[in-house]
Amino acid sequence: MNVAKEIIKRAFDQGLIVLVDDGDGSKIAYGSLGEAWAAIEAVEEADVFVRMPGAENAEEWMKVIPHGVAEDETVCNCTADGWIDALHHDLIF
């Protein structure tokens, strides 16, 4: 299972906002897993943010490496002690 994809899927399932920064500093919100993953796959590594609707300043982050790593290593870093961190831990252990 691709851990990064699963986290993004669950974020969408819960109605959270998924934004991707492909390295130029701007965060672009995507409306589906397919759209977000296409943006992530277009780069070597991407910063992905998950935000509650209406909470501009409350977001969590994860660094995603879409190519050249095992599927359980696609998330190489994330906000500590948050929703992503807990889910990441559950998925890989």
PDB file of N, CA, C and O in Angstrom, chain B, residues numbered from 101:
ATOM      1  N   MET B 101       0.840  -1.178   0.000  1.00  0.00           N
ATOM      2  CA  MET B 101       0.000   0.000   0.000  1.00  0.00           C
ATOM      3  C   MET B 101       0.884   1.240   0.000  1.00  0.00           C
ATOM      4  O   MET B 101       1.838   1.335   0.772  1.00  0.00           O
ATOM      5  N   ASN B 102       0.561   2.176  -0.863  1.00  0.00           N
ATOM      6  CA  ASN B 102       1.276   3.447  -0.913  1.00  0.00           C
ATOM      7  C   ASN B 102       0.769   4.309   0.246  1.00  0.00           C
ATOM      8  O   ASN B 102      -0.371   4.772   0.231  1.00  0.00           O
ATOM      9  N   VAL B 103       1.615   4.518   1.237  1.00  0.00           N
ATOM     10  CA  VAL B 103       1.207   5.192   2.469  1.00  0.00           C
ATOM     11  C   VAL B 103       0.777   6.638   2.210  1.00  0.00           C
ATOM     12  O   VAL B 103      -0.235   7.084   2.751  1.00  0.00           O
ATOM     13  N   ALA B 104       1.522   7.365   1.397  1.00  0.00           N
ATOM     14  CA  ALA B 104       1.156   8.756   1.111  1.00  0.00           C
ATOM     15  C   ALA B 104      -0.217   8.831   0.443  1.00  0.00           C
ATOM     16  O   ALA B 104      -1.048   9.657   0.819  1.00  0.00           O
ATOM     17  N   LYS B 105      -0.453   7.973  -0.542  1.00  0.00           N
ATOM     18  CA  LYS B 105      -1.754   7.951  -1.224  1.00  0.00           C
ATOM     19  C   LYS B 105      -2.877   7.630  -0.251  1.00  0.00           C
ATOM     20  O   LYS B 105      -3.946   8.237  -0.316  1.00  0.00           O
ATOM     21  N   GLU B 106      -2.647   6.687   0.644  1.00  0.00           N
ATOM     22  CA  GLU B 106      -3.678   6.299   1.609  1.00  0.00           C
ATOM     23  C   GLU B 106      -3.999   7.454   2.555  1.00  0.00           C
ATOM     24  O   GLU B 106      -5.166   7.680   2.876  1.00  0.00           O
ATOM     25  N   ILE B 107      -2.994   8.178   3.000  1.00  0.00           N
ATOM     26  CA  ILE B 107      -3.234   9.332   3.880  1.00  0.00           C
ATOM     27  C   ILE B 107      -4.043  10.389   3.140  1.00  0.00           C
ATOM     28  O   ILE B 107      -4.989  10.948   3.694  1.00  0.00           O
ATOM     29  N   ILE B 108      -3.678  10.665   1.897  1.00  0.00           N
ATOM     30  CA  ILE B 108      -4.410  11.662   1.108  1.00  0.00           C
ATOM     31  C   ILE B 108      -5.840  11.196   0.863  1.00  0.00           C
ATOM     32  O   ILE B 108      -6.772  11.994   0.963  1.00  0.00           O
ATOM     33  N   LYS B 109      -6.029   9.923   0.546  1.00  0.00           N
ATOM     34  CA  LYS B 109      -7.378   9.376   0.340  1.00  0.00           C
ATOM     35  C   LYS B 109      -8.225   9.569   1.583  1.00  0.00           C
ATOM     36  O   LYS B 109      -9.371  10.008   1.492  1.00  0.00           O
ATOM     37  N   ARG B 110      -7.673   9.244   2.743  1.00  0.00           N
ATOM     38  CA  ARG B 110      -8.433   9.382   3.989  1.00  0.00           C
ATOM     39  C   ARG B 110      -8.722  10.843   4.309  1.00  0.00           C
ATOM     40  O   ARG B 110      -9.769  11.157   4.876  1.00  0.00           O
ATOM     41  N   ALA B 111      -7.818  11.727   3.956  1.00  0.00           N
ATOM     42  CA  ALA B 111      -8.075  13.157   4.153  1.00  0.00           C
ATOM     43  C   ALA B 111      -9.284  13.585   3.322  1.00  0.00           C
ATOM     44  O   ALA B 111     -10.178  14.262   3.829  1.00  0.00           O
ATOM     45  N   PHE B 112      -9.314  13.193   2.052  1.00  0.00           N
ATOM     46  CA  PHE B 112     -10.468  13.516   1.206  1.00  0.00           C
ATOM     47  C   PHE B 112     -11.739  12.869   1.753  1.00  0.00           C
ATOM     48  O   PHE B 112     -12.794  13.503   1.773  1.00  0.00           O
ATOM     49  N   ASP B 113     -11.650  11.617   2.194  1.00  0.00           N
ATOM     50  CA  ASP B 113     -12.814  10.920   2.743  1.00  0.00           C
ATOM     51  C   ASP B 113     -13.399  11.653   3.948  1.00  0.00           C
ATOM     52  O   ASP B 113     -14.605  11.595   4.185  1.00  0.00           O
ATOM     53  N   GLN B 114     -12.549  12.343   4.708  1.00  0.00           N
ATOM     54  CA  GLN B 114     -13.001  13.073   5.895  1.00  0.00           C
ATOM     55  C   GLN B 114     -13.371  14.520   5.585  1.00  0.00           C
ATOM     56  O   GLN B 114     -13.688  15.284   6.497  1.00  0.00           O
ATOM     57  N   GLY B 115     -13.335  14.900   4.323  1.00  0.00           N
ATOM     58  CA  GLY B 115     -13.723  16.247   3.941  1.00  0.00           C
ATOM     59  C   GLY B 115     -12.658  17.299   4.196  1.00  0.00           C
ATOM     60  O   GLY B 115     -12.960  18.492   4.244  1.00  0.00           O
ATOM     61  N   LEU B 116     -11.409  16.867   4.360  1.00  0.00           N
ATOM     62  CA  LEU B 116     -10.322  17.806   4.585  1.00  0.00           C
ATOM     63  C   LEU B 116      -9.834  18.369   3.252  1.00  0.00           C
ATOM     64  O   LEU B 116     -10.093  17.793   2.195  1.00  0.00           O
ATOM     65  N   ILE B 117      -9.139  19.478   3.306  1.00  0.00           N
ATOM     66  CA  ILE B 117      -8.598  20.123   2.112  1.00  0.00           C
ATOM     67  C   ILE B 117      -7.158  19.654   1.930  1.00  0.00           C
ATOM     68  O   ILE B 117      -6.370  19.683   2.875  1.00  0.00           O
ATOM     69  N   VAL B 118      -6.815  19.224   0.723  1.00  0.00           N
ATOM     70  CA  VAL B 118      -5.459  18.771   0.415  1.00  0.00           C
ATOM     71  C   VAL B 118      -4.825  19.775  -0.541  1.00  0.00           C
ATOM     72  O   VAL B 118      -5.365  20.079  -1.605  1.00  0.00           O
ATOM     73  N   LEU B 119      -3.661  20.282  -0.131  1.00  0.00           N
ATOM     74  CA  LEU B 119      -2.919  21.245  -0.933  1.00  0.00           C
ATOM     75  C   LEU B 119      -1.539  20.678  -1.230  1.00  0.00           C
ATOM     76  O   LEU B 119      -0.950  19.989  -0.397  1.00  0.00           O
ATOM     77  N   VAL B 120      -1.024  20.970  -2.424  1.00  0.00           N
ATOM     78  CA  VAL B 120       0.292  20.476  -2.822  1.00  0.00           C
ATOM     79  C   VAL B 120       1.147  21.661  -3.246  1.00  0.00           C
ATOM     80  O   VAL B 120       0.714  22.503  -4.033  1.00  0.00           O
ATOM     81  N   ASP B 121       2.369  21.716  -2.714  1.00  0.00           N
ATOM     82  CA  ASP B 121       3.381  22.682  -3.147  1.00  0.00           C
ATOM     83  C   ASP B 121       4.418  21.876  -3.906  1.00  0.00           C
ATOM     84  O   ASP B 121       5.124  21.054  -3.322  1.00  0.00           O
ATOM     85  N   ASP B 122       4.510  22.109  -5.197  1.00  0.00           N
ATOM     86  CA  ASP B 122       5.429  21.312  -6.014  1.00  0.00           C
ATOM     87  C   ASP B 122       6.839  21.888  -6.047  1.00  0.00           C
ATOM     88  O   ASP B 122       7.657  21.488  -6.875  1.00  0.00           O
ATOM     89  N   GLY B 123       7.123  22.824  -5.150  1.00  0.00           N
ATOM     90  CA  GLY B 123       8.473  23.357  -5.051  1.00  0.00           C
ATOM     91  C   GLY B 123       8.608  24.822  -5.377  1.00  0.00           C
ATOM     92  O   GLY B 123       9.669  25.405  -5.156  1.00  0.00           O
ATOM     93  N   ASP B 124       7.558  25.436  -5.897  1.00  0.00           N
ATOM     94  CA  ASP B 124       7.661  26.855  -6.234  1.00  0.00           C
ATOM     95  C   ASP B 124       7.135  27.763  -5.128  1.00  0.00           C
ATOM     96  O   ASP B 124       7.138  28.984  -5.278  1.00  0.00           O
ATOM     97  N   GLY B 125       6.685  27.183  -4.024  1.00  0.00           N
ATOM     98  CA  GLY B 125       6.240  27.975  -2.880  1.00  0.00           C
ATOM     99  C   GLY B 125       4.753  28.248  -2.812  1.00  0.00           C
ATOM    100  O   GLY B 125       4.265  28.737  -1.793  1.00  0.00           O
ATOM    101  N   SER B 126       4.018  27.945  -3.875  1.00  0.00           N
ATOM    102  CA  SER B 126       2.577  28.172  -3.828  1.00  0.00           C
ATOM    103  C   SER B 126       1.859  26.859  -3.545  1.00  0.00           C
ATOM    104  O   SER B 126       2.237  25.808  -4.062  1.00  0.00           O
ATOM    105  N   LYS B 127       0.827  26.933  -2.724  1.00  0.00           N
ATOM    106  CA  LYS B 127       0.036  25.755  -2.375  1.00  0.00           C
ATOM    107  C   LYS B 127      -1.214  25.744  -3.246  1.00  0.00           C
ATOM    108  O   LYS B 127      -1.964  26.718  -3.293  1.00  0.00           O
ATOM    109  N   ILE B 128      -1.421  24.633  -3.928  1.00  0.00           N
ATOM    110  CA  ILE B 128      -2.589  24.500  -4.794  1.00  0.00           C
ATOM    111  C   ILE B 128      -3.503  23.435  -4.210  1.00  0.00           C
ATOM    112  O   ILE B 128      -3.067  22.315  -3.943  1.00  0.00           O
ATOM    113  N   ALA B 129      -4.774  23.785  -4.011  1.00  0.00           N
ATOM    114  CA  ALA B 129      -5.763  22.842  -3.486  1.00  0.00           C
ATOM    115  C   ALA B 129      -6.271  21.966  -4.626  1.00  0.00           C
ATOM    116  O   ALA B 129      -6.523  22.448  -5.731  1.00  0.00           O
ATOM    117  N   TYR B 130      -6.416  20.687  -4.344  1.00  0.00           N
ATOM    118  CA  TYR B 130      -6.928  19.740  -5.329  1.00  0.00           C
ATOM    119  C   TYR B 130      -8.212  19.118  -4.811  1.00  0.00           C
ATOM    120  O   TYR B 130      -8.410  18.995  -3.603  1.00  0.00           O
ATOM    121  N   GLY B 131      -9.091  18.721  -5.742  1.00  0.00           N
ATOM    122  CA  GLY B 131     -10.403  18.226  -5.369  1.00  0.00           C
ATOM    123  C   GLY B 131     -10.544  16.723  -5.307  1.00  0.00           C
ATOM    124  O   GLY B 131     -11.594  16.207  -4.922  1.00  0.00           O
ATOM    125  N   SER B 132      -9.483  16.010  -5.688  1.00  0.00           N
ATOM    126  CA  SER B 132      -9.571  14.549  -5.665  1.00  0.00           C
ATOM    127  C   SER B 132      -8.181  13.949  -5.471  1.00  0.00           C
ATOM    128  O   SER B 132      -7.162  14.608  -5.675  1.00  0.00           O
ATOM    129  N   LEU B 133      -8.174  12.698  -5.077  1.00  0.00           N
ATOM    130  CA  LEU B 133      -6.918  11.971  -4.923  1.00  0.00           C
ATOM    131  C   LEU B 133      -6.167  11.921  -6.249  1.00  0.00           C
ATOM    132  O   LEU B 133      -4.954  12.131  -6.282  1.00  0.00           O
ATOM    133  N   GLY B 134      -6.868  11.649  -7.329  1.00  0.00           N
ATOM    134  CA  GLY B 134      -6.221  11.554  -8.641  1.00  0.00           C
ATOM    135  C   GLY B 134      -5.524  12.837  -9.047  1.00  0.00           C
ATOM    136  O   GLY B 134      -4.389  12.809  -9.524  1.00  0.00           O
ATOM    137  N   GLU B 135      -6.200  13.967  -8.858  1.00  0.00           N
ATOM    138  CA  GLU B 135      -5.603  15.261  -9.200  1.00  0.00           C
ATOM    139  C   GLU B 135      -4.394  15.565  -8.328  1.00  0.00           C
ATOM    140  O   GLU B 135      -3.351  15.989  -8.826  1.00  0.00           O
ATOM    141  N   ALA B 136      -4.536  15.346  -7.020  1.00  0.00           N
ATOM    142  CA  ALA B 136      -3.436  15.622  -6.094  1.00  0.00           C
ATOM    143  C   ALA B 136      -2.247  14.718  -6.399  1.00  0.00           C
ATOM    144  O   ALA B 136      -1.106  15.179  -6.417  1.00  0.00           O
ATOM    145  N   TRP B 137      -2.504  13.437  -6.637  1.00  0.00           N
ATOM    146  CA  TRP B 137      -1.407  12.505  -6.884  1.00  0.00           C
ATOM    147  C   TRP B 137      -0.707  12.813  -8.205  1.00  0.00           C
ATOM    148  O   TRP B 137       0.509  12.647  -8.303  1.00  0.00           O
ATOM    149  N   ALA B 138      -1.438  13.254  -9.213  1.00  0.00           N
ATOM    150  CA  ALA B 138      -0.811  13.634 -10.486  1.00  0.00           C
ATOM    151  C   ALA B 138       0.164  14.788 -10.271  1.00  0.00           C
ATOM    152  O   ALA B 138       1.252  14.794 -10.848  1.00  0.00           O
ATOM    153  N   ALA B 139      -0.213  15.759  -9.451  1.00  0.00           N
ATOM    154  CA  ALA B 139       0.682  16.885  -9.152  1.00  0.00           C
ATOM    155  C   ALA B 139       1.911  16.409  -8.384  1.00  0.00           C
ATOM    156  O   ALA B 139       3.020  16.881  -8.632  1.00  0.00           O
ATOM    157  N   ILE B 140       1.719  15.486  -7.460  1.00  0.00           N
ATOM    158  CA  ILE B 140       2.829  14.954  -6.661  1.00  0.00           C
ATOM    159  C   ILE B 140       3.779  14.147  -7.541  1.00  0.00           C
ATOM    160  O   ILE B 140       4.997  14.274  -7.420  1.00  0.00           O
ATOM    161  N   GLU B 141       3.232  13.324  -8.420  1.00  0.00           N
ATOM    162  CA  GLU B 141       4.067  12.481  -9.285  1.00  0.00           C
ATOM    163  C   GLU B 141       4.887  13.285 -10.290  1.00  0.00           C
ATOM    164  O   GLU B 141       5.872  12.780 -10.828  1.00  0.00           O
ATOM    165  N   ALA B 142       4.496  14.513 -10.544  1.00  0.00           N
ATOM    166  CA  ALA B 142       5.196  15.344 -11.522  1.00  0.00           C
ATOM    167  C   ALA B 142       6.528  15.882 -10.999  1.00  0.00           C
ATOM    168  O   ALA B 142       7.297  16.467 -11.761  1.00  0.00           O
ATOM    169  N   VAL B 143       6.809  15.691  -9.709  1.00  0.00           N
ATOM    170  CA  VAL B 143       8.040  16.210  -9.107  1.00  0.00           C
ATOM    171  C   VAL B 143       8.775  15.097  -8.359  1.00  0.00           C
ATOM    172  O   VAL B 143       8.221  14.025  -8.121  1.00  0.00           O
ATOM    173  N   GLU B 144      10.034  15.367  -7.993  1.00  0.00           N
ATOM    174  CA  GLU B 144      10.811  14.380  -7.237  1.00  0.00           C
ATOM    175  C   GLU B 144      10.335  14.257  -5.801  1.00  0.00           C
ATOM    176  O   GLU B 144      10.307  13.162  -5.238  1.00  0.00           O
ATOM    177  N   GLU B 145       9.959  15.391  -5.207  1.00  0.00           N
ATOM    178  CA  GLU B 145       9.378  15.377  -3.863  1.00  0.00           C
ATOM    179  C   GLU B 145       8.436  16.564  -3.748  1.00  0.00           C
ATOM    180  O   GLU B 145       8.641  17.604  -4.373  1.00  0.00           O
ATOM    181  N   ALA B 146       7.406  16.389  -2.940  1.00  0.00           N
ATOM    182  CA  ALA B 146       6.385  17.427  -2.817  1.00  0.00           C
ATOM    183  C   ALA B 146       6.028  17.644  -1.355  1.00  0.00           C
ATOM    184  O   ALA B 146       6.012  16.709  -0.555  1.00  0.00           O
ATOM    185  N   ASP B 147       5.742  18.893  -1.026  1.00  0.00           N
ATOM    186  CA  ASP B 147       5.183  19.215   0.281  1.00  0.00           C
ATOM    187  C   ASP B 147       3.670  19.157   0.140  1.00  0.00           C
ATOM    188  O   ASP B 147       3.087  19.838  -0.704  1.00  0.00           O
ATOM    189  N   VAL B 148       3.041  18.338   0.974  1.00  0.00           N
ATOM    190  CA  VAL B 148       1.593  18.166   0.939  1.00  0.00           C
ATOM    191  C   VAL B 148       1.037  18.649   2.270  1.00  0.00           C
ATOM    192  O   VAL B 148       1.558  18.309   3.332  1.00  0.00           O
ATOM    193  N   PHE B 149      -0.024  19.443   2.204  1.00  0.00           N
ATOM    194  CA  PHE B 149      -0.643  20.011   3.391  1.00  0.00           C
ATOM    195  C   PHE B 149      -2.085  19.541   3.481  1.00  0.00           C
ATOM    196  O   PHE B 149      -2.776  19.429   2.468  1.00  0.00           O
ATOM    197  N   VAL B 150      -2.529  19.271   4.687  1.00  0.00           N
ATOM    198  CA  VAL B 150      -3.913  18.881   4.940  1.00  0.00           C
ATOM    199  C   VAL B 150      -4.488  19.901   5.903  1.00  0.00           C
ATOM    200  O   VAL B 150      -3.898  20.195   6.943  1.00  0.00           O
ATOM    201  N   ARG B 151      -5.659  20.444   5.543  1.00  0.00           N
ATOM    202  CA  ARG B 151      -6.256  21.533   6.311  1.00  0.00           C
ATOM    203  C   ARG B 151      -7.743  21.269   6.537  1.00  0.00           C
ATOM    204  O   ARG B 151      -8.435  20.744   5.665  1.00  0.00           O
ATOM    205  N   MET B 152      -8.209  21.638   7.705  1.00  0.00           N
ATOM    206  CA  MET B 152      -9.647  21.601   7.978  1.00  0.00           C
ATOM    207  C   MET B 152     -10.307  22.736   7.192  1.00  0.00           C
ATOM    208  O   MET B 152      -9.732  23.821   7.102  1.00  0.00           O
ATOM    209  N   PRO B 153     -11.485  22.521   6.627  1.00  0.00           N
ATOM    210  CA  PRO B 153     -12.182  23.610   5.941  1.00  0.00           C
ATOM    211  C   PRO B 153     -12.387  24.798   6.884  1.00  0.00           C
ATOM    212  O   PRO B 153     -12.823  24.627   8.023  1.00  0.00           O
ATOM    213  N   GLY B 154     -12.074  25.990   6.406  1.00  0.00           N
ATOM    214  CA  GLY B 154     -12.253  27.206   7.194  1.00  0.00           C
ATOM    215  C   GLY B 154     -11.145  27.483   8.192  1.00  0.00           C
ATOM    216  O   GLY B 154     -11.234  28.451   8.947  1.00  0.00           O
ATOM    217  N   ALA B 155     -10.111  26.670   8.216  1.00  0.00           N
ATOM    218  CA  ALA B 155      -9.020  26.841   9.188  1.00  0.00           C
ATOM    219  C   ALA B 155      -7.709  27.089   8.450  1.00  0.00           C
ATOM    220  O   ALA B 155      -6.845  26.213   8.408  1.00  0.00           O
ATOM    221  N   GLU B 156      -7.558  28.267   7.873  1.00  0.00           N
ATOM    222  CA  GLU B 156      -6.390  28.600   7.055  1.00  0.00           C
ATOM    223  C   GLU B 156      -5.059  28.406   7.778  1.00  0.00           C
ATOM    224  O   GLU B 156      -4.072  28.006   7.160  1.00  0.00           O
ATOM    225  N   ASN B 157      -5.026  28.684   9.073  1.00  0.00           N
ATOM    226  CA  ASN B 157      -3.760  28.629   9.806  1.00  0.00           C
ATOM    227  C   ASN B 157      -3.534  27.305  10.520  1.00  0.00           C
ATOM    228  O   ASN B 157      -2.504  27.121  11.169  1.00  0.00           O
ATOM    229  N   ALA B 158      -4.467  26.396  10.411  1.00  0.00           N
ATOM    230  CA  ALA B 158      -4.338  25.100  11.086  1.00  0.00           C
ATOM    231  C   ALA B 158      -4.196  24.009  10.032  1.00  0.00           C
ATOM    232  O   ALA B 158      -5.184  23.467   9.538  1.00  0.00           O
ATOM    233  N   GLU B 159      -2.961  23.702   9.705  1.00  0.00           N
ATOM    234  CA  GLU B 159      -2.736  22.663   8.716  1.00  0.00           C
ATOM    235  C   GLU B 159      -1.569  21.792   9.148  1.00  0.00           C
ATOM    236  O   GLU B 159      -0.708  22.203   9.926  1.00  0.00           O
ATOM    237  N   GLU B 160      -1.568  20.591   8.624  1.00  0.00           N
ATOM    238  CA  GLU B 160      -0.474  19.656   8.864  1.00  0.00           C
ATOM    239  C   GLU B 160       0.250  19.436   7.546  1.00  0.00           C
ATOM    240  O   GLU B 160      -0.310  19.645   6.470  1.00  0.00           O
ATOM    241  N   TRP B 161       1.502  19.012   7.647  1.00  0.00           N
ATOM    242  CA  TRP B 161       2.379  18.885   6.497  1.00  0.00           C
ATOM    243  C   TRP B 161       2.993  17.496   6.431  1.00  0.00           C
ATOM    244  O   TRP B 161       3.227  16.854   7.456  1.00  0.00           O
ATOM    245  N   MET B 162       3.250  17.042   5.211  1.00  0.00           N
ATOM    246  CA  MET B 162       4.068  15.844   5.023  1.00  0.00           C
ATOM    247  C   MET B 162       4.890  16.005   3.752  1.00  0.00           C
ATOM    248  O   MET B 162       4.430  16.584   2.768  1.00  0.00           O
ATOM    249  N   LYS B 163       6.100  15.491   3.787  1.00  0.00           N
ATOM    250  CA  LYS B 163       6.990  15.466   2.619  1.00  0.00           C
ATOM    251  C   LYS B 163       6.775  14.124   1.936  1.00  0.00           C
ATOM    252  O   LYS B 163       6.921  13.071   2.558  1.00  0.00           O
ATOM    253  N   VAL B 164       6.428  14.167   0.658  1.00  0.00           N
ATOM    254  CA  VAL B 164       6.121  12.956  -0.096  1.00  0.00           C
ATOM    255  C   VAL B 164       7.156  12.759  -1.202  1.00  0.00           C
ATOM    256  O   VAL B 164       7.458  13.672  -1.970  1.00  0.00           O
ATOM    257  N   ILE B 165       7.685  11.547  -1.257  1.00  0.00           N
ATOM    258  CA  ILE B 165       8.603  11.151  -2.325  1.00  0.00           C
ATOM    259  C   ILE B 165       7.875  10.090  -3.156  1.00  0.00           C
ATOM    260  O   ILE B 165       7.761   8.942  -2.725  1.00  0.00           O
ATOM    261  N   PRO B 166       7.384  10.462  -4.340  1.00  0.00           N
ATOM    262  CA  PRO B 166       6.542   9.540  -5.102  1.00  0.00           C
ATOM    263  C   PRO B 166       7.281   8.486  -5.919  1.00  0.00           C
ATOM    264  O   PRO B 166       6.665   7.517  -6.363  1.00  0.00           O
ATOM    265  N   HIS B 167       8.585   8.650  -6.129  1.00  0.00           N
ATOM    266  CA  HIS B 167       9.321   7.735  -7.009  1.00  0.00           C
ATOM    267  C   HIS B 167      10.567   7.190  -6.318  1.00  0.00           C
ATOM    268  O   HIS B 167      11.199   7.885  -5.522  1.00  0.00           O
ATOM    269  N   GLY B 168      10.913   5.951  -6.626  1.00  0.00           N
ATOM    270  CA  GLY B 168      12.187   5.394  -6.225  1.00  0.00           C
ATOM    271  C   GLY B 168      12.307   4.932  -4.786  1.00  0.00           C
ATOM    272  O   GLY B 168      13.410   4.650  -4.318  1.00  0.00           O
ATOM    273  N   VAL B 169      11.192   4.848  -4.077  1.00  0.00           N
ATOM    274  CA  VAL B 169      11.206   4.351  -2.699  1.00  0.00           C
ATOM    275  C   VAL B 169      10.111   3.298  -2.548  1.00  0.00           C
ATOM    276  O   VAL B 169       9.188   3.221  -3.359  1.00  0.00           O
ATOM    277  N   ALA B 170      10.230   2.494  -1.501  1.00  0.00           N
ATOM    278  CA  ALA B 170       9.183   1.514  -1.206  1.00  0.00           C
ATOM    279  C   ALA B 170       7.883   2.243  -0.874  1.00  0.00           C
ATOM    280  O   ALA B 170       7.911   3.374  -0.389  1.00  0.00           O
ATOM    281  N   GLU B 171       6.751   1.601  -1.132  1.00  0.00           N
ATOM    282  CA  GLU B 171       5.454   2.250  -0.912  1.00  0.00           C
ATOM    283  C   GLU B 171       5.228   2.666   0.534  1.00  0.00           C
ATOM    284  O   GLU B 171       4.490   3.617   0.793  1.00  0.00           O
ATOM    285  N   ASP B 172       5.854   1.967   1.485  1.00  0.00           N
ATOM    286  CA  ASP B 172       5.683   2.364   2.881  1.00  0.00           C
ATOM    287  C   ASP B 172       6.669   3.462   3.290  1.00  0.00           C
ATOM    288  O   ASP B 172       6.691   3.875   4.450  1.00  0.00           O
ATOM    289  N   GLU B 173       7.483   3.936   2.343  1.00  0.00           N
ATOM    290  CA  GLU B 173       8.431   5.016   2.620  1.00  0.00           C
ATOM    291  C   GLU B 173       8.126   6.284   1.829  1.00  0.00           C
ATOM    292  O   GLU B 173       8.968   7.180   1.757  1.00  0.00           O
ATOM    293  N   THR B 174       6.939   6.375   1.236  1.00  0.00           N
ATOM    294  CA  THR B 174       6.605   7.545   0.423  1.00  0.00           C
ATOM    295  C   THR B 174       6.432   8.807   1.252  1.00  0.00           C
ATOM    296  O   THR B 174       6.565   9.912   0.727  1.00  0.00           O
ATOM    297  N   VAL B 175       6.137   8.659   2.539  1.00  0.00           N
ATOM    298  CA  VAL B 175       6.099   9.811   3.448  1.00  0.00           C
ATOM    299  C   VAL B 175       7.414   9.786   4.217  1.00  0.00           C
ATOM    300  O   VAL B 175       7.651   8.878   5.013  1.00  0.00           O
ATOM    301  N   CYS B 176       8.277  10.788   3.980  1.00  0.00           N
ATOM    302  CA  CYS B 176       9.589  10.756   4.624  1.00  0.00           C
ATOM    303  C   CYS B 176       9.668  11.685   5.829  1.00  0.00           C
ATOM    304  O   CYS B 176      10.629  11.610   6.595  1.00  0.00           O
ATOM    305  N   ASN B 177       8.681  12.561   6.016  1.00  0.00           N
ATOM    306  CA  ASN B 177       8.647  13.459   7.166  1.00  0.00           C
ATOM    307  C   ASN B 177       7.240  14.038   7.256  1.00  0.00           C
ATOM    308  O   ASN B 177       6.521  14.103   6.259  1.00  0.00           O
ATOM    309  N   CYS B 178       6.850  14.462   8.470  1.00  0.00           N
ATOM    310  CA  CYS B 178       5.533  15.074   8.630  1.00  0.00           C
ATOM    311  C   CYS B 178       5.476  15.845   9.943  1.00  0.00           C
ATOM    312  O   CYS B 178       6.362  15.727  10.790  1.00  0.00           O
ATOM    313  N   THR B 179       4.413  16.637  10.096  1.00  0.00           N
ATOM    314  CA  THR B 179       4.180  17.368  11.332  1.00  0.00           C
ATOM    315  C   THR B 179       4.111  16.368  12.481  1.00  0.00           C
ATOM    316  O   THR B 179       3.365  15.392  12.415  1.00  0.00           O
ATOM    317  N   ALA B 180       4.882  16.609  13.525  1.00  0.00           N
ATOM    318  CA  ALA B 180       4.921  15.689  14.665  1.00  0.00           C
ATOM    319  C   ALA B 180       3.634  15.748  15.477  1.00  0.00           C
ATOM    320  O   ALA B 180       3.051  16.816  15.665  1.00  0.00           O
ATOM    321  N   ASP B 181       3.204  14.593  15.950  1.00  0.00           N
ATOM    322  CA  ASP B 181       2.086  14.452  16.889  1.00  0.00           C
ATOM    323  C   ASP B 181       0.745  14.945  16.362  1.00  0.00           C
ATOM    324  O   ASP B 181      -0.133  15.298  17.149  1.00  0.00           O
ATOM    325  N   GLY B 182       0.577  14.972  15.061  1.00  0.00           N
ATOM    326  CA  GLY B 182      -0.694  15.389  14.491  1.00  0.00           C
ATOM    327  C   GLY B 182      -1.443  14.219  13.887  1.00  0.00           C
ATOM    328  O   GLY B 182      -1.073  13.060  14.074  1.00  0.00           O
ATOM    329  N   TRP B 183      -2.500  14.539  13.162  1.00  0.00           N
ATOM    330  CA  TRP B 183      -3.339  13.538  12.520  1.00  0.00           C
ATOM    331  C   TRP B 183      -2.527  12.719  11.517  1.00  0.00           C
ATOM    332  O   TRP B 183      -2.613  11.491  11.505  1.00  0.00           O
ATOM    333  N   ILE B 184      -1.738  13.392  10.675  1.00  0.00           N
ATOM    334  CA  ILE B 184      -0.932  12.686   9.678  1.00  0.00           C
ATOM    335  C   ILE B 184       0.066  11.760  10.363  1.00  0.00           C
ATOM    336  O   ILE B 184       0.212  10.605   9.965  1.00  0.00           O
ATOM    337  N   ASP B 185       0.750  12.253  11.381  1.00  0.00           N
ATOM    338  CA  ASP B 185       1.760  11.462  12.088  1.00  0.00           C
ATOM    339  C   ASP B 185       1.146  10.197  12.686  1.00  0.00           C
ATOM    340  O   ASP B 185       1.716   9.113  12.566  1.00  0.00           O
ATOM    341  N   ALA B 186      -0.004  10.332  13.324  1.00  0.00           N
ATOM    342  CA  ALA B 186      -0.669   9.173  13.939  1.00  0.00           C
ATOM    343  C   ALA B 186      -1.111   8.169  12.875  1.00  0.00           C
ATOM    344  O   ALA B 186      -0.916   6.964  13.037  1.00  0.00           O
ATOM    345  N   LEU B 187      -1.699   8.659  11.799  1.00  0.00           N
ATOM    346  CA  LEU B 187      -2.145   7.770  10.721  1.00  0.00           C
ATOM    347  C   LEU B 187      -0.941   7.110  10.047  1.00  0.00           C
ATOM    348  O   LEU B 187      -0.971   5.915   9.750  1.00  0.00           O
ATOM    349  N   HIS B 188       0.101   7.874   9.810  1.00  0.00           N
ATOM    350  CA  HIS B 188       1.325   7.330   9.215  1.00  0.00           C
ATOM    351  C   HIS B 188       1.858   6.183  10.067  1.00  0.00           C
ATOM    352  O   HIS B 188       2.212   5.127   9.543  1.00  0.00           O
ATOM    353  N   HIS B 189       1.912   6.388  11.358  1.00  0.00           N
ATOM    354  CA  HIS B 189       2.392   5.357  12.283  1.00  0.00           C
ATOM    355  C   HIS B 189       1.507   4.105  12.203  1.00  0.00           C
ATOM    356  O   HIS B 189       2.013   2.985  12.128  1.00  0.00           O
ATOM    357  N   ASP B 190       0.189   4.305  12.219  1.00  0.00           N
ATOM    358  CA  ASP B 190      -0.742   3.169  12.141  1.00  0.00           C
ATOM    359  C   ASP B 190      -0.577   2.381  10.835  1.00  0.00           C
ATOM    360  O   ASP B 190      -0.685   1.155  10.831  1.00  0.00           O
ATOM    361  N   LEU B 191      -0.320   3.073   9.751  1.00  0.00           N
ATOM    362  CA  LEU B 191      -0.231   2.415   8.450  1.00  0.00           C
ATOM    363  C   LEU B 191       1.072   1.643   8.249  1.00  0.00           C
ATOM    364  O   LEU B 191       1.088   0.638   7.539  1.00  0.00           O
ATOM    365  N   ILE B 192       2.157   2.097   8.862  1.00  0.00           N
ATOM    366  CA  ILE B 192       3.431   1.416   8.617  1.00  0.00           C
ATOM    367  C   ILE B 192       3.782   0.385   9.682  1.00  0.00           C
ATOM    368  O   ILE B 192       4.692  -0.418   9.479  1.00  0.00           O
ATOM    369  N   PHE B 193       3.077   0.389  10.816  1.00  0.00           N
ATOM    370  CA  PHE B 193       3.379  -0.589  11.867  1.00  0.00           C
ATOM    371  C   PHE B 193       2.253  -1.558  12.085  1.00  0.00           C
ATOM    372  O   PHE B 193       2.355  -2.442  12.936  1.00  0.00           O
TER     373      PHE B 193
END
